[in-house]
Amino acid sequence: MVYYYAVDIKLFDYHLPPELIAQFPAKRRDDSRLMVLDRTTGELEIRPFKSIVNYLHKGDALVINNTRVFKARLIGTRKTGGKVEVFLVKALPANTTGGKKGLRPWEGMVHPSGRVKEREEILFGKNYKLKLEKRLDSGRWLVSFLSKGVERAIIGKYGHTPLPPYIGRADVARDATRYQTVFARKDKAQAVAAPTAGLHFTKDLLRKIRAKGVKIVEITLDVGPGTFMPVKSHDIEEHKIEPEFASLSVRAAATLNKVRKEGGKVFAVGTTSVRTLESAAINSGTINPFTNEIDLYIKPGHEFRVVDSLLTNFHLPRSSLLILISALAGRERIIKVYEEAIKNNMRFYSYGDAMLIL
């Protein structure tokens, strides 16, 4: 007989003083601090982020997520004059029922949504508009544009950087670049949130890492709004991860297989890189490439098959991301690390400091 034991989400809670939530990025990307945890000894130290170079060695792999954040928050008006926010979540296939023929519709969130109606047009300036085609069963909306040109124009002119809800301010001009990694690919602009562990890297720091003989491997996971959704169920097992597009290329898989075969370690930059790597099929020890949506939920008990070390930011209480790093380093240890970070006034969340789990 198999016995099932519920794991209460309260175990992944902690109190964070609001003033430690970073509202702006550091002056320079690599000016942040780095909390380093050795899982073997439990030893902790706080270093400048630039010192991450010292923990990487020739033959290792540093895996980065090259997705790009686009200006997903669109602020328009109803014909009655009321303001409406349309948050584009993801582009759907061009043949989706309800979309215009030959054009990709979008899945989106609308706020406030109580008064808007199906087939209602939302206006952007005098020249552009989109249509709220229909409300989906999920509570989200099917959104359509008149043409690809109109889509590009509205996003480009009226779109806002989709800062997380815990950043209590409107986006400013520099967010367009600072809430974006230096390695984000222009052809990968499908994310509505940044892979924030990567925000600390500069091009110069990446050059120094390469110079040590470290392989920098690019993967893609288009971060969706689910990354900010708290675990609402009492039992963490009942939580579901929203599917997100991910890709591990043939070249990336080959590089990782070579690194592993030659005894190097795999350092994942961010939980998105972890979830992508751990979603790959492994046959006889070989990592296989893939391109599809993934919904891997990593929680205590997960056997890490690819990732050896993780660079990550500090995460929200009761979040699937806090659960993920607890799976890697142990829940009690992670909570103690967070308490130590708070004592040392480290900056939390997207624009905050970083943590390296060895």
C-alpha angles and dihedrals in degrees: 000000000000116000120209121210120195117229110216117225088221087077088069097052130108137163117252121189105235092231090068092063103103110234095181133027123257116274089257124023094241095043090091124103127251125218107204120202122190104205092199098055101018088232116156131199136167116222137165109275091243089069090073085094088071093061095053120079139191110285096027124119125228109201116206131184109233096192117132128222116230128200095269099164110087118187112201140149137245119235086256088062098251119139118247130186117211111192111197109217104178142336114253128211114285091243094058111137110255096028125107115270112272094004127101113240121208136232108230147168120235127204125224090019101166097088104032117100136214113271090019117146121227115208129221111191116313099306111042140059143162130204130235096218100184145333112256126221089253091061091253124112138244104233126193136190127209092236142345088260092055090047092053092045096051094045092044098045105027102025122109130205105264099236115185117265093249090065096086100204141072117267118265131203096270092055088072088069104023095051085058130073120241088239097052110131118231090220091054099064099139104105125106093194132036124248085243101195086067093057091083096065124096124195089248092053090050090051090054090050092050090048089061090060096258116148113230108210123194123213130166132230116162102219114226132196090266088082089076097043112113121225101259099180118090090226111059090212090070094060118105127208116225111240116255131186114257136174134192107185128218089248093050092049092049092051092049092048090052092048092050093045091053093049100258124143127242114230112193117207105215136347090276090063090047093052092047095049094044090049092061118106112244119203119186090341094310121123112226125212120241144173118201144092117297133195102179111163109201114202137153109307094040113135108222107222102174112015119081100170136014135211110199144151124245111278139216120269115260091019130136087237093059088048090052095054089044088058088057102041106017128268099251092047093049093050089051090049090052091050089052091048090053092049088054093048094241116174117251138216131004101346093031138096127295140242128212117204111199 
